[in-house]
Amino acid sequence: MTLSRRFLLAAALAAPTVALAGSYAIAPATAAKREIFAPGGMAIRGYDPVAYFTEGKPVAGKPEFTHVWKSATWYFSSAANRDKFRQDPERWAPQYGGYCAYGVAQGYAVKIEVDQWSVVDGKLYLNYDRSVQRTWKRDIPGYIRKANKNWPGVLK
């Protein structure tokens, strides 16, 4: 299934509960209306957004280090990372509310996998899966331009 077809299917199948398109889980419609992709209220699946920058990899957050921002609970691997985020959340939070950056470029708010990511010009971008990330990497500047135009309109 092509990437464009997969995102069309994701948008068409989004429902109040998680739907499946082939083997791909789709973000619930209620989550698609939120500014931050946070199933169950947990931003980026409980991973520490600061760690992508400081450790160069996804690191699971801990329940003792949380912060609520934009109606989502953000988890951190340390108090220091939580405090960095509190001081400047826009710097550390993923772009497009943590939705797949390629998906937003295509006009859709879809889920991400925390291990499919990139930092570009000091900003964190997350992707749907490895296949999507490969496509994303072919024209990151072009997809960022498209996503910037589409965001936050994909939430409506």
Buried (B, 14 or more C-beta within 10 A) or exposed (E): EEBEEBBBBBBEBBEEEBBEBEEBBBBBBEBBEBBBBBBEEBBBBBBBBBBBBBEEEBBEBBEEBBBEBEEBBBBBBBEEBBEBBEEEBEBBBBBBBBBBBBBBBBBBBBBBBBEBBBEBEEBBBBBBBEBBBEBBEEEBEEBBEBBEEBBEEBBE
